[in-house]
Amino acid sequence: MAEEIPPFEPRPDAYMYAQVADHLALRIEKGRASERIADALRPGARLPGERDLAEEYGVSIVTARRAVRELRERELVVTLPAKGTYVTEPD
């Protein structure tokens, strides 16, 4: 049976940007562990743009931007100006 990433289900007891960041972090973690999981984000993968993330998660662009900043602070992604945001290799 293939392992799956649970759907994003926001809760009212936490900041939305943190929940989006946590869900993306889970997708990155699963991508680092296995190549067979749908929706996983593997090392070197380009993250969708902020507008696309906002649409995918049903949040504002500001929230998506803050979630990506959170991932950068956790050192899970790196943003290259005019190029995009990419999943980093695990240490």
C-alpha positions as CSV (number, residue, x, y, z in Angstrom):
1,M,0.0,0.0,0.0
2,A,1.4,3.4,-1.0
3,E,2.0,5.9,1.7
4,E,0.1,9.2,1.2
5,I,0.3,12.7,2.4
6,P,-2.9,13.7,4.3
7,P,-4.9,16.5,2.8
8,F,-4.5,20.0,4.2
9,E,-7.2,20.6,6.8
10,P,-6.7,23.9,8.6
11,R,-7.5,24.3,12.3
12,P,-8.8,27.4,14.0
13,D,-6.3,27.1,16.9
14,A,-3.1,27.9,14.9
15,Y,-1.8,30.5,12.5
16,M,-2.7,29.7,8.9
17,Y,0.9,30.4,7.6
18,A,2.3,28.0,10.1
19,Q,-0.2,25.3,9.1
20,V,0.7,25.8,5.4
21,A,4.4,25.7,6.2
22,D,3.9,22.5,8.3
23,H,2.0,20.8,5.5
24,L,4.7,21.8,3.0
25,A,7.4,20.6,5.4
26,L,5.6,17.2,5.6
27,R,5.6,17.0,1.8
28,I,9.4,17.8,1.8
29,E,10.1,15.2,4.6
30,K,8.1,12.6,2.6
31,G,10.0,13.5,-0.6
32,R,13.3,13.1,1.1
33,A,12.3,9.6,2.4
34,S,10.6,8.2,-0.7
35,E,10.3,8.8,-4.4
36,R,7.0,7.0,-4.7
37,I,4.7,9.3,-2.7
38,A,2.4,11.5,-4.7
39,D,2.6,15.3,-3.9
40,A,5.9,14.8,-2.1
41,L,8.6,17.5,-2.7
42,R,12.0,16.0,-3.4
43,P,15.4,17.6,-2.9
44,G,16.0,20.0,-5.8
45,A,12.3,20.3,-6.6
46,R,11.0,23.8,-7.4
47,L,8.3,24.9,-5.1
48,P,5.2,26.3,-6.8
49,G,5.0,30.1,-7.0
50,E,3.4,32.0,-4.2
51,R,0.2,32.6,-6.3
52,D,0.0,28.9,-7.0
53,L,0.5,28.0,-3.4
54,A,-2.1,30.5,-2.3
55,E,-4.6,28.9,-4.7
56,E,-3.7,25.4,-3.8
57,Y,-4.1,26.0,-0.1
58,G,-7.0,28.4,-0.3
59,V,-5.1,31.2,1.4
60,S,-4.0,34.8,0.6
61,I,-0.7,35.4,-1.2
62,V,0.6,37.1,1.9
63,T,-0.1,33.9,3.9
64,A,1.7,31.8,1.2
65,R,4.6,34.2,1.2
66,R,4.9,34.0,5.0
67,A,4.7,30.2,4.8
68,V,7.6,30.1,2.3
69,R,9.6,32.5,4.6
70,E,9.0,30.0,7.5
71,L,10.4,27.2,5.3
72,R,13.5,29.2,4.5
73,E,14.0,29.9,8.3
74,R,13.7,26.1,8.9
75,E,16.3,25.7,6.1
76,L,14.0,23.4,4.1
77,V,14.1,25.6,1.0
78,V,16.3,28.2,-0.6
79,T,15.0,31.1,-2.7
80,L,17.1,32.2,-5.7
81,P,16.0,35.7,-6.9
82,A,14.4,35.7,-10.3
83,K,14.7,31.9,-10.4
84,G,12.4,30.3,-7.8
85,T,12.3,28.5,-4.5
86,Y,13.9,25.0,-4.3
87,V,13.9,22.2,-1.7
88,T,17.3,21.8,-0.1
89,E,19.2,18.6,0.2
90,P,19.0,17.0,3.7
91,D,22.1,17.5,5.9
